[in-house]
Amino acid sequence: MNLSKRTKTSLIFLGIIIVLTTFLGVGYAQIAAVDLVITGTASIKKQEGIMITNVIYFNGTNVNSKLSAINDFYQTTMDSTIVLNNDLESNITYQINIQNTLNEEYIFAGVVYDPNFYDNQNIIYEISGINIGDKIKPNEIKTLMITFKYNGTSLINNTLNSFLNFKFQKEEAISTENIQNAIEENQVLSAKEEITSEQTQ
């Protein structure tokens, strides 16, 4: 039986396709039969001490909450960017959880910062839910609020970038009555800054 040249060519190509398909099928079956096992180790270093465990937006007045951000927090330091509206009544509040993972009791000594890392004195903060001198017991979680707002005099700059440290220390390290004086004497706070948490009476 004589086949035309065109038919022979078609049969050759068909044969090649069948062979390639067969090899590909076998190769895929071999790959599918292989169990991929990845081994290794990973470690997470557990933080210990007094530390911020969570910061969430709570509420605000005349403010777009999406413009402000808690950039990061580590131990008792919080890095934030606060953007208020051009309205003296504008404010924003965050809820902060702080946990004591140590076996010792500590006292709250206030919120402190380096003036070089607080770039807008026209925006101040107020703390509620904790007072200077309050104790945080082992394994206790304190929930407090921080509200950022204008100081009531200027709308020149509506953005604040800051690093705030929620300071805790052992009670015997310094008496409660002298905490504020010690902070001011060490010039940790600027002259204009207010520790706005309620003072121990």
PyMOL CGO cylinders between C-alpha atoms (Angstrom):
from pymol import cmd
from pymol.cgo import CYLINDER

trace = [
    CYLINDER, 0.00, 0.00, 0.00, 1.56, 3.23, -1.10, 0.3, 1, 1, 1, 1, 1, 1,
    CYLINDER, 1.56, 3.23, -1.10, 0.97, 6.24, 1.09, 0.3, 1, 1, 1, 1, 1, 1,
    CYLINDER, 0.97, 6.24, 1.09, 1.30, 9.76, -0.12, 0.3, 1, 1, 1, 1, 1, 1,
    CYLINDER, 1.30, 9.76, -0.12, 4.18, 11.83, 1.10, 0.3, 1, 1, 1, 1, 1, 1,
    CYLINDER, 4.18, 11.83, 1.10, 1.77, 14.05, 3.01, 0.3, 1, 1, 1, 1, 1, 1,
    CYLINDER, 1.77, 14.05, 3.01, 0.19, 11.09, 4.77, 0.3, 1, 1, 1, 1, 1, 1,
    CYLINDER, 0.19, 11.09, 4.77, 3.61, 9.67, 5.72, 0.3, 1, 1, 1, 1, 1, 1,
    CYLINDER, 3.61, 9.67, 5.72, 4.62, 13.04, 7.18, 0.3, 1, 1, 1, 1, 1, 1,
    CYLINDER, 4.62, 13.04, 7.18, 1.38, 13.20, 9.17, 0.3, 1, 1, 1, 1, 1, 1,
    CYLINDER, 1.38, 13.20, 9.17, 1.92, 9.70, 10.53, 0.3, 1, 1, 1, 1, 1, 1,
    CYLINDER, 1.92, 9.70, 10.53, 5.50, 10.55, 11.57, 0.3, 1, 1, 1, 1, 1, 1,
    CYLINDER, 5.50, 10.55, 11.57, 4.35, 13.65, 13.45, 0.3, 1, 1, 1, 1, 1, 1,
    CYLINDER, 4.35, 13.65, 13.45, 1.55, 11.66, 15.07, 0.3, 1, 1, 1, 1, 1, 1,
    CYLINDER, 1.55, 11.66, 15.07, 4.08, 9.04, 16.20, 0.3, 1, 1, 1, 1, 1, 1,
    CYLINDER, 4.08, 9.04, 16.20, 6.34, 11.71, 17.68, 0.3, 1, 1, 1, 1, 1, 1,
    CYLINDER, 6.34, 11.71, 17.68, 3.41, 13.25, 19.57, 0.3, 1, 1, 1, 1, 1, 1,
    CYLINDER, 3.41, 13.25, 19.57, 2.40, 9.85, 20.97, 0.3, 1, 1, 1, 1, 1, 1,
    CYLINDER, 2.40, 9.85, 20.97, 5.97, 9.12, 22.13, 0.3, 1, 1, 1, 1, 1, 1,
    CYLINDER, 5.97, 9.12, 22.13, 6.38, 12.55, 23.75, 0.3, 1, 1, 1, 1, 1, 1,
    CYLINDER, 6.38, 12.55, 23.75, 3.02, 12.26, 25.46, 0.3, 1, 1, 1, 1, 1, 1,
    CYLINDER, 3.02, 12.26, 25.46, 3.99, 8.87, 26.85, 0.3, 1, 1, 1, 1, 1, 1,
    CYLINDER, 3.99, 8.87, 26.85, 7.31, 10.15, 28.25, 0.3, 1, 1, 1, 1, 1, 1,
    CYLINDER, 7.31, 10.15, 28.25, 5.67, 13.20, 29.76, 0.3, 1, 1, 1, 1, 1, 1,
    CYLINDER, 5.67, 13.20, 29.76, 3.01, 11.06, 31.41, 0.3, 1, 1, 1, 1, 1, 1,
    CYLINDER, 3.01, 11.06, 31.41, 5.63, 8.73, 32.91, 0.3, 1, 1, 1, 1, 1, 1,
    CYLINDER, 5.63, 8.73, 32.91, 7.73, 11.66, 34.06, 0.3, 1, 1, 1, 1, 1, 1,
    CYLINDER, 7.73, 11.66, 34.06, 4.76, 13.33, 35.75, 0.3, 1, 1, 1, 1, 1, 1,
    CYLINDER, 4.76, 13.33, 35.75, 3.86, 10.06, 37.48, 0.3, 1, 1, 1, 1, 1, 1,
    CYLINDER, 3.86, 10.06, 37.48, 7.41, 9.82, 38.83, 0.3, 1, 1, 1, 1, 1, 1,
    CYLINDER, 7.41, 9.82, 38.83, 7.31, 13.39, 40.13, 0.3, 1, 1, 1, 1, 1, 1,
    CYLINDER, 7.31, 13.39, 40.13, 3.87, 12.89, 41.68, 0.3, 1, 1, 1, 1, 1, 1,
    CYLINDER, 3.87, 12.89, 41.68, 5.15, 9.80, 43.48, 0.3, 1, 1, 1, 1, 1, 1,
    CYLINDER, 5.15, 9.80, 43.48, 7.92, 11.72, 45.25, 0.3, 1, 1, 1, 1, 1, 1,
    CYLINDER, 7.92, 11.72, 45.25, 7.15, 12.89, 48.78, 0.3, 1, 1, 1, 1, 1, 1,
    CYLINDER, 7.15, 12.89, 48.78, 8.68, 16.28, 49.37, 0.3, 1, 1, 1, 1, 1, 1,
    CYLINDER, 8.68, 16.28, 49.37, 9.93, 16.48, 52.93, 0.3, 1, 1, 1, 1, 1, 1,
    CYLINDER, 9.93, 16.48, 52.93, 11.40, 19.69, 54.29, 0.3, 1, 1, 1, 1, 1, 1,
    CYLINDER, 11.40, 19.69, 54.29, 13.00, 19.60, 57.68, 0.3, 1, 1, 1, 1, 1, 1,
    CYLINDER, 13.00, 19.60, 57.68, 14.38, 22.39, 59.81, 0.3, 1, 1, 1, 1, 1, 1,
    CYLINDER, 14.38, 22.39, 59.81, 13.99, 24.24, 63.05, 0.3, 1, 1, 1, 1, 1, 1,
    CYLINDER, 13.99, 24.24, 63.05, 12.53, 27.60, 63.96, 0.3, 1, 1, 1, 1, 1, 1,
    CYLINDER, 12.53, 27.60, 63.96, 12.70, 29.41, 67.23, 0.3, 1, 1, 1, 1, 1, 1,
    CYLINDER, 12.70, 29.41, 67.23, 10.80, 32.32, 68.70, 0.3, 1, 1, 1, 1, 1, 1,
    CYLINDER, 10.80, 32.32, 68.70, 12.36, 34.27, 71.52, 0.3, 1, 1, 1, 1, 1, 1,
    CYLINDER, 12.36, 34.27, 71.52, 9.83, 34.92, 74.22, 0.3, 1, 1, 1, 1, 1, 1,
    CYLINDER, 9.83, 34.92, 74.22, 9.81, 38.46, 75.53, 0.3, 1, 1, 1, 1, 1, 1,
    CYLINDER, 9.81, 38.46, 75.53, 9.90, 38.82, 79.26, 0.3, 1, 1, 1, 1, 1, 1,
    CYLINDER, 9.90, 38.82, 79.26, 9.36, 41.78, 81.50, 0.3, 1, 1, 1, 1, 1, 1,
    CYLINDER, 9.36, 41.78, 81.50, 6.82, 44.58, 81.43, 0.3, 1, 1, 1, 1, 1, 1,
    CYLINDER, 6.82, 44.58, 81.43, 5.59, 44.86, 77.87, 0.3, 1, 1, 1, 1, 1, 1,
    CYLINDER, 5.59, 44.86, 77.87, 2.92, 46.27, 75.62, 0.3, 1, 1, 1, 1, 1, 1,
    CYLINDER, 2.92, 46.27, 75.62, 0.99, 43.33, 74.18, 0.3, 1, 1, 1, 1, 1, 1,
    CYLINDER, 0.99, 43.33, 74.18, -1.59, 45.15, 72.09, 0.3, 1, 1, 1, 1, 1, 1,
    CYLINDER, -1.59, 45.15, 72.09, -2.58, 48.62, 70.89, 0.3, 1, 1, 1, 1, 1, 1,
    CYLINDER, -2.58, 48.62, 70.89, -5.89, 49.20, 69.13, 0.3, 1, 1, 1, 1, 1, 1,
    CYLINDER, -5.89, 49.20, 69.13, -7.83, 52.23, 67.94, 0.3, 1, 1, 1, 1, 1, 1,
    CYLINDER, -7.83, 52.23, 67.94, -10.60, 53.04, 70.44, 0.3, 1, 1, 1, 1, 1, 1,
    CYLINDER, -10.60, 53.04, 70.44, -12.35, 56.20, 69.27, 0.3, 1, 1, 1, 1, 1, 1,
    CYLINDER, -12.35, 56.20, 69.27, -11.84, 59.73, 67.99, 0.3, 1, 1, 1, 1, 1, 1,
    CYLINDER, -11.84, 59.73, 67.99, -13.49, 63.12, 67.53, 0.3, 1, 1, 1, 1, 1, 1,
    CYLINDER, -13.49, 63.12, 67.53, -13.26, 65.09, 64.28, 0.3, 1, 1, 1, 1, 1, 1,
    CYLINDER, -13.26, 65.09, 64.28, -10.46, 62.86, 63.05, 0.3, 1, 1, 1, 1, 1, 1,
    CYLINDER, -10.46, 62.86, 63.05, -9.79, 60.41, 60.22, 0.3, 1, 1, 1, 1, 1, 1,
    CYLINDER, -9.79, 60.41, 60.22, -8.48, 57.40, 62.13, 0.3, 1, 1, 1, 1, 1, 1,
    CYLINDER, -8.48, 57.40, 62.13, -6.97, 55.88, 58.98, 0.3, 1, 1, 1, 1, 1, 1,
    CYLINDER, -6.97, 55.88, 58.98, -4.41, 58.67, 58.75, 0.3, 1, 1, 1, 1, 1, 1,
    CYLINDER, -4.41, 58.67, 58.75, -2.94, 57.86, 62.18, 0.3, 1, 1, 1, 1, 1, 1,
    CYLINDER, -2.94, 57.86, 62.18, -0.96, 54.73, 62.94, 0.3, 1, 1, 1, 1, 1, 1,
    CYLINDER, -0.96, 54.73, 62.94, 0.75, 52.86, 65.73, 0.3, 1, 1, 1, 1, 1, 1,
    CYLINDER, 0.75, 52.86, 65.73, 3.88, 52.04, 63.76, 0.3, 1, 1, 1, 1, 1, 1,
    CYLINDER, 3.88, 52.04, 63.76, 5.40, 49.62, 66.24, 0.3, 1, 1, 1, 1, 1, 1,
    CYLINDER, 5.40, 49.62, 66.24, 5.75, 48.77, 69.91, 0.3, 1, 1, 1, 1, 1, 1,
    CYLINDER, 5.75, 48.77, 69.91, 8.38, 46.86, 71.83, 0.3, 1, 1, 1, 1, 1, 1,
    CYLINDER, 8.38, 46.86, 71.83, 8.58, 46.23, 75.57, 0.3, 1, 1, 1, 1, 1, 1,
    CYLINDER, 8.58, 46.23, 75.57, 7.06, 49.45, 76.99, 0.3, 1, 1, 1, 1, 1, 1,
    CYLINDER, 7.06, 49.45, 76.99, 7.90, 51.78, 74.09, 0.3, 1, 1, 1, 1, 1, 1,
    CYLINDER, 7.90, 51.78, 74.09, 5.33, 52.79, 71.48, 0.3, 1, 1, 1, 1, 1, 1,
    CYLINDER, 5.33, 52.79, 71.48, 6.14, 54.39, 68.12, 0.3, 1, 1, 1, 1, 1, 1,
    CYLINDER, 6.14, 54.39, 68.12, 3.21, 56.31, 66.68, 0.3, 1, 1, 1, 1, 1, 1,
    CYLINDER, 3.21, 56.31, 66.68, 2.27, 58.78, 63.96, 0.3, 1, 1, 1, 1, 1, 1,
    CYLINDER, 2.27, 58.78, 63.96, -0.78, 60.85, 64.90, 0.3, 1, 1, 1, 1, 1, 1,
    CYLINDER, -0.78, 60.85, 64.90, -2.61, 63.01, 62.37, 0.3, 1, 1, 1, 1, 1, 1,
    CYLINDER, -2.61, 63.01, 62.37, -5.40, 65.26, 63.66, 0.3, 1, 1, 1, 1, 1, 1,
    CYLINDER, -5.40, 65.26, 63.66, -7.83, 67.42, 61.68, 0.3, 1, 1, 1, 1, 1, 1,
    CYLINDER, -7.83, 67.42, 61.68, -7.50, 71.18, 61.57, 0.3, 1, 1, 1, 1, 1, 1,
    CYLINDER, -7.50, 71.18, 61.57, -9.91, 71.57, 64.45, 0.3, 1, 1, 1, 1, 1, 1,
    CYLINDER, -9.91, 71.57, 64.45, -8.89, 72.25, 68.05, 0.3, 1, 1, 1, 1, 1, 1,
    CYLINDER, -8.89, 72.25, 68.05, -11.45, 69.65, 69.21, 0.3, 1, 1, 1, 1, 1, 1,
    CYLINDER, -11.45, 69.65, 69.21, -9.87, 66.91, 67.09, 0.3, 1, 1, 1, 1, 1, 1,
    CYLINDER, -9.87, 66.91, 67.09, -8.53, 63.95, 69.10, 0.3, 1, 1, 1, 1, 1, 1,
    CYLINDER, -8.53, 63.95, 69.10, -7.85, 60.23, 68.85, 0.3, 1, 1, 1, 1, 1, 1,
    CYLINDER, -7.85, 60.23, 68.85, -7.74, 57.54, 71.54, 0.3, 1, 1, 1, 1, 1, 1,
    CYLINDER, -7.74, 57.54, 71.54, -6.02, 54.15, 71.61, 0.3, 1, 1, 1, 1, 1, 1,
    CYLINDER, -6.02, 54.15, 71.61, -6.42, 51.27, 74.04, 0.3, 1, 1, 1, 1, 1, 1,
    CYLINDER, -6.42, 51.27, 74.04, -3.15, 49.80, 75.28, 0.3, 1, 1, 1, 1, 1, 1,
    CYLINDER, -3.15, 49.80, 75.28, -2.65, 46.49, 77.07, 0.3, 1, 1, 1, 1, 1, 1,
    CYLINDER, -2.65, 46.49, 77.07, 0.48, 46.14, 79.18, 0.3, 1, 1, 1, 1, 1, 1,
    CYLINDER, 0.48, 46.14, 79.18, 1.45, 42.84, 80.82, 0.3, 1, 1, 1, 1, 1, 1,
    CYLINDER, 1.45, 42.84, 80.82, 3.87, 41.96, 83.60, 0.3, 1, 1, 1, 1, 1, 1,
    CYLINDER, 3.87, 41.96, 83.60, 5.44, 38.56, 82.82, 0.3, 1, 1, 1, 1, 1, 1,
    CYLINDER, 5.44, 38.56, 82.82, 7.87, 38.76, 85.72, 0.3, 1, 1, 1, 1, 1, 1,
    CYLINDER, 7.87, 38.76, 85.72, 7.53, 37.30, 89.20, 0.3, 1, 1, 1, 1, 1, 1,
    CYLINDER, 7.53, 37.30, 89.20, 7.86, 40.73, 90.82, 0.3, 1, 1, 1, 1, 1, 1,
    CYLINDER, 7.86, 40.73, 90.82, 5.49, 43.61, 91.38, 0.3, 1, 1, 1, 1, 1, 1,
    CYLINDER, 5.49, 43.61, 91.38, 6.27, 46.89, 89.62, 0.3, 1, 1, 1, 1, 1, 1,
    CYLINDER, 6.27, 46.89, 89.62, 4.85, 50.40, 89.86, 0.3, 1, 1, 1, 1, 1, 1,
    CYLINDER, 4.85, 50.40, 89.86, 3.90, 52.79, 87.09, 0.3, 1, 1, 1, 1, 1, 1,
    CYLINDER, 3.90, 52.79, 87.09, 6.27, 55.78, 87.01, 0.3, 1, 1, 1, 1, 1, 1,
    CYLINDER, 6.27, 55.78, 87.01, 4.66, 57.75, 84.19, 0.3, 1, 1, 1, 1, 1, 1,
    CYLINDER, 4.66, 57.75, 84.19, 5.04, 58.21, 80.45, 0.3, 1, 1, 1, 1, 1, 1,
    CYLINDER, 5.04, 58.21, 80.45, 8.39, 59.61, 79.41, 0.3, 1, 1, 1, 1, 1, 1,
    CYLINDER, 8.39, 59.61, 79.41, 10.12, 60.49, 76.16, 0.3, 1, 1, 1, 1, 1, 1,
    CYLINDER, 10.12, 60.49, 76.16, 13.19, 62.12, 74.69, 0.3, 1, 1, 1, 1, 1, 1,
    CYLINDER, 13.19, 62.12, 74.69, 12.18, 65.52, 73.23, 0.3, 1, 1, 1, 1, 1, 1,
    CYLINDER, 12.18, 65.52, 73.23, 14.18, 64.63, 70.09, 0.3, 1, 1, 1, 1, 1, 1,
    CYLINDER, 14.18, 64.63, 70.09, 11.63, 61.88, 69.44, 0.3, 1, 1, 1, 1, 1, 1,
    CYLINDER, 11.63, 61.88, 69.44, 8.50, 63.94, 70.04, 0.3, 1, 1, 1, 1, 1, 1,
    CYLINDER, 8.50, 63.94, 70.04, 8.32, 66.33, 67.11, 0.3, 1, 1, 1, 1, 1, 1,
    CYLINDER, 8.32, 66.33, 67.11, 5.21, 68.41, 67.79, 0.3, 1, 1, 1, 1, 1, 1,
    CYLINDER, 5.21, 68.41, 67.79, 4.66, 70.09, 71.15, 0.3, 1, 1, 1, 1, 1, 1,
    CYLINDER, 4.66, 70.09, 71.15, 1.31, 71.42, 69.91, 0.3, 1, 1, 1, 1, 1, 1,
    CYLINDER, 1.31, 71.42, 69.91, -0.14, 67.92, 70.29, 0.3, 1, 1, 1, 1, 1, 1,
    CYLINDER, -0.14, 67.92, 70.29, -0.23, 66.48, 73.80, 0.3, 1, 1, 1, 1, 1, 1,
    CYLINDER, -0.23, 66.48, 73.80, -1.47, 63.21, 75.25, 0.3, 1, 1, 1, 1, 1, 1,
    CYLINDER, -1.47, 63.21, 75.25, -3.58, 62.19, 78.22, 0.3, 1, 1, 1, 1, 1, 1,
    CYLINDER, -3.58, 62.19, 78.22, -3.46, 58.83, 79.99, 0.3, 1, 1, 1, 1, 1, 1,
    CYLINDER, -3.46, 58.83, 79.99, -6.43, 57.22, 81.75, 0.3, 1, 1, 1, 1, 1, 1,
    CYLINDER, -6.43, 57.22, 81.75, -6.93, 53.85, 83.35, 0.3, 1, 1, 1, 1, 1, 1,
    CYLINDER, -6.93, 53.85, 83.35, -3.66, 53.96, 85.28, 0.3, 1, 1, 1, 1, 1, 1,
    CYLINDER, -3.66, 53.96, 85.28, -2.12, 56.45, 87.72, 0.3, 1, 1, 1, 1, 1, 1,
    CYLINDER, -2.12, 56.45, 87.72, 1.45, 57.12, 88.73, 0.3, 1, 1, 1, 1, 1, 1,
    CYLINDER, 1.45, 57.12, 88.73, 2.22, 54.79, 91.63, 0.3, 1, 1, 1, 1, 1, 1,
    CYLINDER, 2.22, 54.79, 91.63, -0.27, 52.10, 90.55, 0.3, 1, 1, 1, 1, 1, 1,
    CYLINDER, -0.27, 52.10, 90.55, 1.09, 48.58, 90.88, 0.3, 1, 1, 1, 1, 1, 1,
    CYLINDER, 1.09, 48.58, 90.88, 1.16, 45.90, 88.23, 0.3, 1, 1, 1, 1, 1, 1,
    CYLINDER, 1.16, 45.90, 88.23, 1.33, 42.45, 89.78, 0.3, 1, 1, 1, 1, 1, 1,
    CYLINDER, 1.33, 42.45, 89.78, 3.01, 39.34, 88.31, 0.3, 1, 1, 1, 1, 1, 1,
    CYLINDER, 3.01, 39.34, 88.31, 1.06, 38.08, 85.26, 0.3, 1, 1, 1, 1, 1, 1,
    CYLINDER, 1.06, 38.08, 85.26, -1.33, 41.01, 85.49, 0.3, 1, 1, 1, 1, 1, 1,
    CYLINDER, -1.33, 41.01, 85.49, -2.49, 42.87, 82.38, 0.3, 1, 1, 1, 1, 1, 1,
    CYLINDER, -2.49, 42.87, 82.38, -3.25, 46.59, 82.71, 0.3, 1, 1, 1, 1, 1, 1,
    CYLINDER, -3.25, 46.59, 82.71, -5.58, 48.21, 80.19, 0.3, 1, 1, 1, 1, 1, 1,
    CYLINDER, -5.58, 48.21, 80.19, -5.16, 51.94, 79.74, 0.3, 1, 1, 1, 1, 1, 1,
    CYLINDER, -5.16, 51.94, 79.74, -6.16, 54.63, 77.27, 0.3, 1, 1, 1, 1, 1, 1,
    CYLINDER, -6.16, 54.63, 77.27, -4.01, 57.27, 75.61, 0.3, 1, 1, 1, 1, 1, 1,
    CYLINDER, -4.01, 57.27, 75.61, -5.66, 60.25, 73.93, 0.3, 1, 1, 1, 1, 1, 1,
    CYLINDER, -5.66, 60.25, 73.93, -3.78, 62.57, 71.59, 0.3, 1, 1, 1, 1, 1, 1,
    CYLINDER, -3.78, 62.57, 71.59, -5.16, 66.07, 71.18, 0.3, 1, 1, 1, 1, 1, 1,
    CYLINDER, -5.16, 66.07, 71.18, -4.16, 69.68, 70.56, 0.3, 1, 1, 1, 1, 1, 1,
    CYLINDER, -4.16, 69.68, 70.56, -2.83, 71.70, 73.48, 0.3, 1, 1, 1, 1, 1, 1,
    CYLINDER, -2.83, 71.70, 73.48, -5.62, 74.20, 72.76, 0.3, 1, 1, 1, 1, 1, 1,
    CYLINDER, -5.62, 74.20, 72.76, -3.54, 77.02, 71.33, 0.3, 1, 1, 1, 1, 1, 1,
    CYLINDER, -3.54, 77.02, 71.33, -2.28, 76.18, 67.84, 0.3, 1, 1, 1, 1, 1, 1,
    CYLINDER, -2.28, 76.18, 67.84, -3.19, 74.46, 64.58, 0.3, 1, 1, 1, 1, 1, 1,
    CYLINDER, -3.19, 74.46, 64.58, 0.15, 75.12, 62.89, 0.3, 1, 1, 1, 1, 1, 1,
    CYLINDER, 0.15, 75.12, 62.89, 1.08, 71.44, 62.67, 0.3, 1, 1, 1, 1, 1, 1,
    CYLINDER, 1.08, 71.44, 62.67, -1.43, 68.59, 62.81, 0.3, 1, 1, 1, 1, 1, 1,
    CYLINDER, -1.43, 68.59, 62.81, 1.02, 65.66, 62.79, 0.3, 1, 1, 1, 1, 1, 1,
    CYLINDER, 1.02, 65.66, 62.79, 2.96, 64.14, 65.68, 0.3, 1, 1, 1, 1, 1, 1,
    CYLINDER, 2.96, 64.14, 65.68, 5.66, 61.49, 65.41, 0.3, 1, 1, 1, 1, 1, 1,
    CYLINDER, 5.66, 61.49, 65.41, 6.65, 60.14, 68.79, 0.3, 1, 1, 1, 1, 1, 1,
    CYLINDER, 6.65, 60.14, 68.79, 8.29, 57.39, 70.79, 0.3, 1, 1, 1, 1, 1, 1,
    CYLINDER, 8.29, 57.39, 70.79, 6.64, 57.14, 74.21, 0.3, 1, 1, 1, 1, 1, 1,
    CYLINDER, 6.64, 57.14, 74.21, 7.91, 54.95, 77.03, 0.3, 1, 1, 1, 1, 1, 1,
    CYLINDER, 7.91, 54.95, 77.03, 5.41, 53.68, 79.61, 0.3, 1, 1, 1, 1, 1, 1,
    CYLINDER, 5.41, 53.68, 79.61, 7.84, 53.50, 82.49, 0.3, 1, 1, 1, 1, 1, 1,
    CYLINDER, 7.84, 53.50, 82.49, 7.56, 50.85, 85.21, 0.3, 1, 1, 1, 1, 1, 1,
    CYLINDER, 7.56, 50.85, 85.21, 10.06, 50.18, 87.97, 0.3, 1, 1, 1, 1, 1, 1,
    CYLINDER, 10.06, 50.18, 87.97, 10.50, 48.31, 91.21, 0.3, 1, 1, 1, 1, 1, 1,
    CYLINDER, 10.50, 48.31, 91.21, 8.86, 50.02, 94.14, 0.3, 1, 1, 1, 1, 1, 1,
    CYLINDER, 8.86, 50.02, 94.14, 11.99, 50.02, 96.28, 0.3, 1, 1, 1, 1, 1, 1,
    CYLINDER, 11.99, 50.02, 96.28, 13.99, 51.71, 93.52, 0.3, 1, 1, 1, 1, 1, 1,
    CYLINDER, 13.99, 51.71, 93.52, 12.40, 55.09, 94.20, 0.3, 1, 1, 1, 1, 1, 1,
    CYLINDER, 12.40, 55.09, 94.20, 9.57, 56.27, 96.41, 0.3, 1, 1, 1, 1, 1, 1,
    CYLINDER, 9.57, 56.27, 96.41, 6.29, 57.14, 94.72, 0.3, 1, 1, 1, 1, 1, 1,
    CYLINDER, 6.29, 57.14, 94.72, 6.46, 60.72, 96.02, 0.3, 1, 1, 1, 1, 1, 1,
    CYLINDER, 6.46, 60.72, 96.02, 9.80, 61.31, 94.29, 0.3, 1, 1, 1, 1, 1, 1,
    CYLINDER, 9.80, 61.31, 94.29, 9.07, 59.69, 90.93, 0.3, 1, 1, 1, 1, 1, 1,
    CYLINDER, 9.07, 59.69, 90.93, 7.98, 62.89, 89.20, 0.3, 1, 1, 1, 1, 1, 1,
    CYLINDER, 7.98, 62.89, 89.20, 10.91, 64.87, 90.66, 0.3, 1, 1, 1, 1, 1, 1,
    CYLINDER, 10.91, 64.87, 90.66, 13.42, 62.25, 89.57, 0.3, 1, 1, 1, 1, 1, 1,
    CYLINDER, 13.42, 62.25, 89.57, 12.06, 62.25, 86.03, 0.3, 1, 1, 1, 1, 1, 1,
    CYLINDER, 12.06, 62.25, 86.03, 12.27, 66.04, 85.79, 0.3, 1, 1, 1, 1, 1, 1,
    CYLINDER, 12.27, 66.04, 85.79, 15.74, 66.21, 87.35, 0.3, 1, 1, 1, 1, 1, 1,
    CYLINDER, 15.74, 66.21, 87.35, 17.05, 63.76, 84.78, 0.3, 1, 1, 1, 1, 1, 1,
    CYLINDER, 17.05, 63.76, 84.78, 15.51, 65.96, 82.08, 0.3, 1, 1, 1, 1, 1, 1,
    CYLINDER, 15.51, 65.96, 82.08, 13.83, 63.00, 80.45, 0.3, 1, 1, 1, 1, 1, 1,
    CYLINDER, 13.83, 63.00, 80.45, 10.83, 65.21, 79.86, 0.3, 1, 1, 1, 1, 1, 1,
    CYLINDER, 10.83, 65.21, 79.86, 10.90, 68.56, 78.13, 0.3, 1, 1, 1, 1, 1, 1,
    CYLINDER, 10.90, 68.56, 78.13, 9.90, 71.60, 80.15, 0.3, 1, 1, 1, 1, 1, 1,
    CYLINDER, 9.90, 71.60, 80.15, 6.62, 71.92, 78.24, 0.3, 1, 1, 1, 1, 1, 1,
    CYLINDER, 6.62, 71.92, 78.24, 5.61, 68.25, 78.44, 0.3, 1, 1, 1, 1, 1, 1,
    CYLINDER, 5.61, 68.25, 78.44, 2.86, 67.20, 80.80, 0.3, 1, 1, 1, 1, 1, 1,
    CYLINDER, 2.86, 67.20, 80.80, 2.49, 63.81, 82.39, 0.3, 1, 1, 1, 1, 1, 1,
    CYLINDER, 2.49, 63.81, 82.39, -1.24, 63.86, 82.02, 0.3, 1, 1, 1, 1, 1, 1,
    CYLINDER, -1.24, 63.86, 82.02, -2.06, 60.73, 83.91, 0.3, 1, 1, 1, 1, 1, 1,
    CYLINDER, -2.06, 60.73, 83.91, -3.76, 61.54, 87.20, 0.3, 1, 1, 1, 1, 1, 1,
    CYLINDER, -3.76, 61.54, 87.20, -1.27, 62.15, 89.95, 0.3, 1, 1, 1, 1, 1, 1,
    CYLINDER, -1.27, 62.15, 89.95, -1.32, 60.05, 93.10, 0.3, 1, 1, 1, 1, 1, 1,
    CYLINDER, -1.32, 60.05, 93.10, -3.01, 62.14, 95.74, 0.3, 1, 1, 1, 1, 1, 1,
]
cmd.load_cgo(trace, "trace")
